[in-house]
Amino acid sequence: MKLIKDFFLFLFGNRQSIIIKCLSVLKTAFKYLLSLSKVSLKHTIFLFPKIVKSQIFLEFYSTFNKTRINKVAYFDKKYQFNYPDWFGGKILVWEKIIKELNDQKIDYLEIGSFEGRSTVFVSELKNINSVMCVDTFEGGDEHSSVNFKEVFNNLKNNLKKAPNQNYKIFKGKSNNFFIQNSKKFNLIYIDGSHFYEDVKLDFENSLNYLKKGGVLICDDFLWFFYKDISNNPMRAILECYEKNKNNLEIIFVNYQIIFKKISR
């Protein structure tokens, strides 16, 4: 009798049980699908299994939250940040994805560096070769209360503390950076302006400078700041993917959507 009771407690009786985790996966996946359906029914159906698979990873790796929390604490202690942490929750996903680069030397480009949370995370990787930060340091529509002089100074000071000193900062619009850029990267992170036209331009430019087998991470895929749904990042990202789907593999879908370039 006790054995049966313990079995049912394992299945249903605590937040770490398999059944509870599976239900949480489905609940979150359907919430994300509702967001997707506002933009594209076609992609809602297509992305459903990828969203579920990604959410399973997040839910069942939640037992490693202590590892993530320790890493966030390490970065908070070593570096200077004055604004909320929008990156720490993505560390385990990034580590999983970056492992798929097969220990290549990483040339990293990020569009939208802010104080440098993602920047210093990548700079601490053993196989990082170079880091390029691109940001206007003027903010967007959602940054009305941010002191960008402080943000810029924090980024500069944080990079000085990072193990890898092969970094550059381009202070200006991302399109202006690409106009003068000739280098290719195998890891690109798009987290600049979240307005439709800007996201679309950043995606297209980034794809042109992403090496074969490289990874493209788009932030705020499920972010709906603008009342007009069509002005948000999701529409731009899905349109760019549809245009280039023969050249891209979707490898993760959650709040971020992550692609791998499969040809030149």
RAQUI-V540585 format. One record per residue. RES is the residue in one small letter. D_LAST is the distance of its C-alpha to the last C-alpha in Angstrom with 1 decimal. Layout:
res: <RES | RES>
d_last: <D_LAST | D_LAST>
This chain:
res: <m | k | l | i | k | d | f | f | l | f | l | f | g | n | r | q | s | i | i | i | k | c | l | s | v | l | k | t | a | f | k | y | l | l | s | l | s | k | v | s | l | k | h | t | i | f | l | f | p | k | i | v | k | s | q | i | f | l | e | f | y | s | t | f | n | k | t | r | i | n | k | v | a | y | f | d | k | k | y | q | f | n | y | p | d | w | f | g | g | k | i | l | v | w | e | k | i | i | k | e | l | n | d | q | k | i | d | y | l | e | i | g | s | f | e | g | r | s | t | v | f | v | s | e | l | k | n | i | n | s | v | m | c | v | d | t | f | e | g | g | d | e | h | s | s | v | n | f | k | e | v | f | n | n | l | k | n | n | l | k | k | a | p | n | q | n | y | k | i | f | k | g | k | s | n | n | f | f | i | q | n | s | k | k | f | n | l | i | y | i | d | g | s | h | f | y | e | d | v | k | l | d | f | e | n | s | l | n | y | l | k | k | g | g | v | l | i | c | d | d | f | l | w | f | f | y | k | d | i | s | n | n | p | m | r | a | i | l | e | c | y | e | k | n | k | n | n | l | e | i | i | f | v | n | y | q | i | i | f | k | k | i | s | r>
d_last: <61.8 | 60.2 | 57.3 | 56.6 | 57.0 | 54.6 | 52.1 | 52.3 | 52.1 | 48.9 | 47.4 | 48.7 | 50.7 | 48.3 | 45.1 | 43.3 | 44.2 | 41.7 | 43.0 | 42.9 | 39.4 | 38.3 | 40.2 | 38.6 | 35.1 | 36.0 | 37.8 | 34.9 | 32.4 | 34.6 | 35.1 | 31.4 | 31.2 | 34.0 | 32.0 | 29.0 | 31.5 | 32.5 | 29.1 | 27.8 | 29.7 | 26.8 | 24.6 | 27.8 | 28.1 | 24.5 | 24.2 | 27.7 | 26.9 | 24.1 | 26.5 | 29.2 | 27.2 | 26.2 | 29.8 | 31.2 | 29.3 | 30.8 | 34.2 | 34.7 | 33.4 | 35.9 | 38.2 | 36.1 | 36.9 | 39.2 | 36.3 | 34.4 | 37.7 | 38.3 | 35.0 | 35.5 | 39.0 | 37.7 | 35.4 | 38.2 | 40.6 | 38.5 | 37.0 | 38.6 | 37.7 | 40.0 | 38.2 | 37.4 | 34.8 | 32.0 | 29.6 | 31.8 | 31.6 | 27.8 | 28.0 | 28.2 | 25.1 | 23.1 | 24.4 | 23.4 | 19.8 | 19.4 | 20.8 | 17.8 | 15.8 | 17.9 | 19.8 | 17.0 | 18.3 | 17.4 | 16.6 | 17.7 | 17.9 | 20.3 | 21.4 | 25.1 | 26.7 | 30.3 | 32.5 | 29.7 | 30.1 | 26.4 | 26.1 | 28.7 | 27.6 | 24.3 | 26.2 | 28.4 | 25.7 | 26.2 | 22.6 | 22.0 | 21.1 | 21.1 | 21.8 | 21.4 | 23.7 | 23.6 | 26.6 | 29.3 | 32.0 | 33.7 | 32.9 | 32.6 | 35.0 | 35.5 | 36.4 | 39.8 | 41.6 | 39.1 | 40.2 | 37.0 | 38.7 | 39.4 | 35.9 | 34.5 | 37.1 | 36.3 | 32.6 | 33.6 | 36.2 | 34.1 | 31.4 | 34.2 | 35.2 | 31.8 | 31.4 | 28.2 | 29.2 | 25.9 | 25.5 | 25.6 | 26.7 | 25.8 | 28.6 | 27.7 | 25.7 | 22.0 | 21.1 | 23.2 | 21.2 | 17.9 | 19.7 | 20.7 | 17.7 | 15.5 | 14.4 | 11.3 | 12.3 | 11.8 | 14.6 | 15.4 | 18.6 | 19.7 | 23.5 | 24.7 | 26.5 | 26.8 | 27.6 | 25.6 | 24.5 | 23.6 | 21.6 | 19.6 | 19.0 | 18.0 | 15.5 | 13.8 | 14.0 | 12.8 | 9.6 | 8.9 | 9.8 | 8.5 | 6.8 | 5.1 | 8.5 | 9.9 | 12.7 | 13.8 | 17.6 | 19.5 | 23.2 | 26.2 | 24.6 | 28.3 | 29.9 | 32.2 | 33.9 | 34.3 | 36.9 | 34.9 | 32.4 | 29.9 | 29.7 | 28.4 | 24.8 | 24.5 | 24.5 | 21.7 | 19.5 | 20.2 | 19.6 | 16.2 | 15.3 | 16.9 | 15.0 | 11.6 | 12.9 | 10.9 | 7.8 | 10.3 | 13.0 | 16.2 | 17.8 | 20.8 | 22.9 | 26.0 | 27.0 | 23.5 | 20.4 | 17.5 | 14.0 | 11.3 | 7.6 | 7.1 | 3.8 | 0.0>
